[in-house]
Amino acid sequence: MKLIDTLPAACVAVACAVGAVVYASRPRAKPEPPAVTIAAPELGRLKAGDRIAGWNVAAMTREKDGAIAVTMSRDAMEFTLTIAPLGLRAENPPYATKTHAMYYGHTKPPDARIPDGAMRAITAELVRRMGPDGEGFRQQ
């Protein structure tokens, strides 16, 4: 076997090595960052780690439309309570103040049921934290 006979195989090996280096060094799409936990001054400085009516505030995020999503957890259950300026969303809110609408859902596990009275106690505490705005709180 002559050196010239091994040249095609050597070229393939070099091309594979160059391709591997180029592939490894290419920029990769960055994963979506996790939601940023916020403190909400409009909710009486509520923050993740606080407790409301026996439930833990697991996370708080500001949504694109300006609403605040509060993830509540207790035992092995979670649900999200969303507070938005009244009129921001088309659907009728189950709870409202003079200026804010409150929606809830997204339970985990999906078939979990929020205990009776929990929403009333949690929303009442949030309204108290919201200050004078809470005076017009009403269940829809």
Phi and psi in degrees as GROMACS dihedral restraints (atoms count N, CA, C in turn):
[ dihedral_restraints ]
;  ai    aj    ak    al  type     phi  dphi    fc
    3     4     5     6     1   -96.9    20    10
    4     5     6     7     1   159.4    20    10
    6     7     8     9     1   -56.7    20    10
    7     8     9    10     1   -38.5    20    10
    9    10    11    12     1   -61.9    20    10
   10    11    12    13     1   -28.6    20    10
   12    13    14    15     1   -71.7    20    10
   13    14    15    16     1   -25.1    20    10
   15    16    17    18     1   -90.4    20    10
   16    17    18    19     1    -8.0    20    10
   18    19    20    21     1   -59.4    20    10
   19    20    21    22     1   -45.9    20    10
   21    22    23    24     1   -60.4    20    10
   22    23    24    25     1   -40.4    20    10
   24    25    26    27     1   -66.6    20    10
   25    26    27    28     1   -38.4    20    10
   27    28    29    30     1   -65.8    20    10
   28    29    30    31     1   -39.4    20    10
   30    31    32    33     1   -64.1    20    10
   31    32    33    34     1   -41.0    20    10
   33    34    35    36     1   -63.7    20    10
   34    35    36    37     1   -42.5    20    10
   36    37    38    39     1   -63.6    20    10
   37    38    39    40     1   -42.6    20    10
   39    40    41    42     1   -64.9    20    10
   40    41    42    43     1   -42.7    20    10
   42    43    44    45     1   -62.2    20    10
   43    44    45    46     1   -40.5    20    10
   45    46    47    48     1   -64.6    20    10
   46    47    48    49     1   -41.5    20    10
   48    49    50    51     1   -64.8    20    10
   49    50    51    52     1   -43.9    20    10
   51    52    53    54     1   -63.6    20    10
   52    53    54    55     1   -43.5    20    10
   54    55    56    57     1   -60.7    20    10
   55    56    57    58     1   -39.9    20    10
   57    58    59    60     1   -64.8    20    10
   58    59    60    61     1   -40.5    20    10
   60    61    62    63     1   -66.2    20    10
   61    62    63    64     1   -44.6    20    10
   63    64    65    66     1   -63.5    20    10
   64    65    66    67     1   -43.7    20    10
   66    67    68    69     1   -62.1    20    10
   67    68    69    70     1   -43.3    20    10
   69    70    71    72     1   -69.5    20    10
   70    71    72    73     1   -26.9    20    10
   72    73    74    75     1   -96.4    20    10
   73    74    75    76     1    -1.7    20    10
   75    76    77    78     1   -71.3    20    10
   76    77    78    79     1   150.0    20    10
   78    79    80    81     1   -68.0    20    10
   79    80    81    82     1   139.3    20    10
   81    82    83    84     1  -106.0    20    10
   82    83    84    85     1   151.7    20    10
   84    85    86    87     1   -66.9    20    10
   85    86    87    88     1   131.1    20    10
   87    88    89    90     1   -80.7    20    10
   88    89    90    91     1   140.8    20    10
   90    91    92    93     1   -65.4    20    10
   91    92    93    94     1   153.0    20    10
   93    94    95    96     1   -59.1    20    10
   94    95    96    97     1   127.9    20    10
   96    97    98    99     1   -66.3    20    10
   97    98    99   100     1   149.7    20    10
   99   100   101   102     1   -65.6    20    10
  100   101   102   103     1   157.0    20    10
  102   103   104   105     1   -59.3    20    10
  103   104   105   106     1   138.4    20    10
  105   106   107   108     1   -82.3    20    10
  106   107   108   109     1   127.1    20    10
  108   109   110   111     1   -76.7    20    10
  109   110   111   112     1   134.8    20    10
  111   112   113   114     1  -120.1    20    10
  112   113   114   115     1   165.0    20    10
  114   115   116   117     1  -107.8    20    10
  115   116   117   118     1   136.0    20    10
  117   118   119   120     1  -111.3    20    10
  118   119   120   121     1   104.0    20    10
  120   121   122   123     1   -60.4    20    10
  121   122   123   124     1   -31.3    20    10
  123   124   125   126     1   -70.4    20    10
  124   125   126   127     1   -10.9    20    10
  126   127   128   129     1  -110.6    20    10
  127   128   129   130     1    35.3    20    10
  129   130   131   132     1    65.1    20    10
  130   131   132   133     1    38.8    20    10
  132   133   134   135     1    62.2    20    10
  133   134   135   136     1    26.9    20    10
  135   136   137   138     1   -59.2    20    10
  136   137   138   139     1   140.6    20    10
  138   139   140   141     1  -147.9    20    10
  139   140   141   142     1   164.2    20    10
  141   142   143   144     1   -58.2    20    10
  142   143   144   145     1   137.7    20    10
  144   145   146   147     1   103.0    20    10
  145   146   147   148     1   -20.2    20    10
  147   148   149   150     1   -70.8    20    10
  148   149   150   151     1   162.2    20    10
  150   151   152   153     1  -118.2    20    10
  151   152   153   154     1   138.7    20    10
  153   154   155   156     1  -133.5    20    10
  154   155   156   157     1   120.5    20    10
  156   157   158   159     1    50.1    20    10
  157   158   159   160     1    40.1    20    10
  159   160   161   162     1    83.8    20    10
  160   161   162   163     1     3.3    20    10
  162   163   164   165     1  -111.2    20    10
  163   164   165   166     1   147.2    20    10
  165   166   167   168     1   -91.4    20    10
  166   167   168   169     1   139.6    20    10
  168   169   170   171     1   -82.5    20    10
  169   170   171   172     1   103.8    20    10
  171   172   173   174     1   -78.7    20    10
  172   173   174   175     1   -37.4    20    10
  174   175   176   177     1  -162.1    20    10
  175   176   177   178     1   156.9    20    10
  177   178   179   180     1  -137.8    20    10
  178   179   180   181     1   130.4    20    10
  180   181   182   183     1  -132.9    20    10
  181   182   183   184     1   148.4    20    10
  183   184   185   186     1   -95.5    20    10
  184   185   186   187     1   126.1    20    10
  186   187   188   189     1   -83.6    20    10
  187   188   189   190     1   166.7    20    10
  189   190   191   192     1   -59.0    20    10
  190   191   192   193     1   -33.1    20    10
  192   193   194   195     1   -83.8    20    10
  193   194   195   196     1     2.0    20    10
  195   196   197   198     1    98.8    20    10
  196   197   198   199     1   -10.4    20    10
  198   199   200   201     1   -68.5    20    10
  199   200   201   202     1   160.2    20    10
  201   202   203   204     1  -115.0    20    10
  202   203   204   205     1   123.5    20    10
  204   205   206   207     1   -99.3    20    10
  205   206   207   208     1   121.5    20    10
  207   208   209   210     1  -111.1    20    10
  208   209   210   211     1   117.4    20    10
  210   211   212   213     1   -91.0    20    10
  211   212   213   214     1   120.2    20    10
  213   214   215   216     1  -104.4    20    10
  214   215   216   217     1   141.1    20    10
  216   217   218   219     1  -140.4    20    10
  217   218   219   220     1   149.3    20    10
  219   220   221   222     1  -159.9    20    10
  220   221   222   223     1   135.1    20    10
  222   223   224   225     1    54.7    20    10
  223   224   225   226     1  -124.5    20    10
  225   226   227   228     1  -105.6    20    10
  226   227   228   229     1    20.8    20    10
  228   229   230   231     1  -118.6    20    10
  229   230   231   232     1   147.1    20    10
  231   232   233   234     1  -138.5    20    10
  232   233   234   235     1   151.7    20    10
  234   235   236   237     1  -153.5    20    10
  235   236   237   238     1   164.2    20    10
  237   238   239   240     1  -112.1    20    10
  238   239   240   241     1   132.9    20    10
  240   241   242   243     1  -112.4    20    10
  241   242   243   244     1   122.4    20    10
  243   244   245   246     1  -110.6    20    10
  244   245   246   247     1   128.9    20    10
  246   247   248   249     1  -112.3    20    10
  247   248   249   250     1   122.9    20    10
  249   250   251   252     1  -133.6    20    10
  250   251   252   253     1   152.2    20    10
  252   253   254   255     1   -56.5    20    10
  253   254   255   256     1   139.1    20    10
  255   256   257   258     1   -58.7    20    10
  256   257   258   259     1   130.8    20    10
  258   259   260   261     1    92.8    20    10
  259   260   261   262     1    -7.7    20    10
  261   262   263   264     1   -67.3    20    10
  262   263   264   265     1   -36.1    20    10
  264   265   266   267     1  -114.7    20    10
  265   266   267   268     1   149.0    20    10
  267   268   269   270     1   -72.3    20    10
  268   269   270   271     1   -33.4    20    10
  270   271   272   273     1   -72.1    20    10
  271   272   273   274     1   149.4    20    10
  273   274   275   276     1   -72.4    20    10
  274   275   276   277     1   131.8    20    10
  276   277   278   279     1   -81.1    20    10
  277   278   279   280     1   146.7    20    10
  279   280   281   282     1   -72.0    20    10
  280   281   282   283     1   -24.5    20    10
  282   283   284   285     1  -136.1    20    10
  283   284   285   286     1   147.4    20    10
  285   286   287   288     1  -155.5    20    10
  286   287   288   289     1   156.0    20    10
  288   289   290   291     1  -112.1    20    10
  289   290   291   292     1  -170.4    20    10
  291   292   293   294     1   -63.4    20    10
  292   293   294   295     1   -27.6    20    10
  294   295   296   297     1  -125.9    20    10
  295   296   297   298     1    -9.5    20    10
  297   298   299   300     1  -129.4    20    10
  298   299   300   301     1   146.8    20    10
  300   301   302   303     1  -108.4    20    10
  301   302   303   304     1   146.3    20    10
  303   304   305   306     1  -127.8    20    10
  304   305   306   307     1   125.5    20    10
  306   307   308   309     1  -120.2    20    10
  307   308   309   310     1   154.3    20    10
  309   310   311   312     1  -141.4    20    10
  310   311   312   313     1   157.0    20    10
  312   313   314   315     1   162.1    20    10
  313   314   315   316     1  -155.2    20    10
  315   316   317   318     1    53.6    20    10
  316   317   318   319     1    52.2    20    10
  318   319   320   321     1   -73.5    20    10
  319   320   321   322     1   149.0    20    10
  321   322   323   324     1  -131.6    20    10
  322   323   324   325     1   124.3    20    10
  324   325   326   327     1   -63.3    20    10
  325   326   327   328     1   156.3    20    10
  327   328   329   330     1   -55.9    20    10
  328   329   330   331     1   -29.1    20    10
  330   331   332   333     1   -92.5    20    10
  331   332   333   334     1     6.2    20    10
  333   334   335   336     1   -68.6    20    10
  334   335   336   337     1   149.9    20    10
  336   337   338   339     1  -114.9    20    10
  337   338   339   340     1   129.2    20    10
  339   340   341   342     1   -69.4    20    10
  340   341   342   343     1   128.3    20    10
  342   343   344   345     1   -58.3    20    10
  343   344   345   346     1   145.7    20    10
  345   346   347   348     1   -54.6    20    10
  346   347   348   349     1   135.3    20    10
  348   349   350   351     1    86.0    20    10
  349   350   351   352     1   -17.4    20    10
  351   352   353   354     1   -65.3    20    10
  352   353   354   355     1   -45.7    20    10
  354   355   356   357     1   -63.9    20    10
  355   356   357   358     1   -41.3    20    10
  357   358   359   360     1   -62.6    20    10
  358   359   360   361     1   -44.6    20    10
  360   361   362   363     1   -67.2    20    10
  361   362   363   364     1   -42.1    20    10
  363   364   365   366     1   -67.9    20    10
  364   365   366   367     1   -47.5    20    10
  366   367   368   369     1   -66.3    20    10
  367   368   369   370     1   -36.1    20    10
  369   370   371   372     1   -62.9    20    10
  370   371   372   373     1   -40.2    20    10
  372   373   374   375     1   -67.0    20    10
  373   374   375   376     1   -39.7    20    10
  375   376   377   378     1   -63.5    20    10
  376   377   378   379     1   -42.3    20    10
  378   379   380   381     1   -62.6    20    10
  379   380   381   382     1   -41.5    20    10
  381   382   383   384     1   -59.5    20    10
  382   383   384   385     1   -41.9    20    10
  384   385   386   387     1   -67.4    20    10
  385   386   387   388     1   -27.7    20    10
  387   388   389   390     1   -74.9    20    10
  388   389   390   391     1   -12.7    20    10
  390   391   392   393     1    85.2    20    10
  391   392   393   394     1  -148.9    20    10
  393   394   395   396     1   -54.4    20    10
  394   395   396   397     1   -27.1    20    10
  396   397   398   399     1   -58.5    20    10
  397   398   399   400     1   -30.5    20    10
  399   400   401   402     1   -72.2    20    10
  400   401   402   403     1    -9.4    20    10
  402   403   404   405     1   -60.9    20    10
  403   404   405   406     1   -27.6    20    10
  405   406   407   408     1   -95.8    20    10
  406   407   408   409     1    17.5    20    10
  408   409   410   411     1   -59.3    20    10
  409   410   411   412     1   135.7    20    10
  411   412   413   414     1  -149.8    20    10
  412   413   414   415     1   147.5    20    10
  414   415   416   417     1   -87.8    20    10
  415   416   417   418     1   128.7    20    10
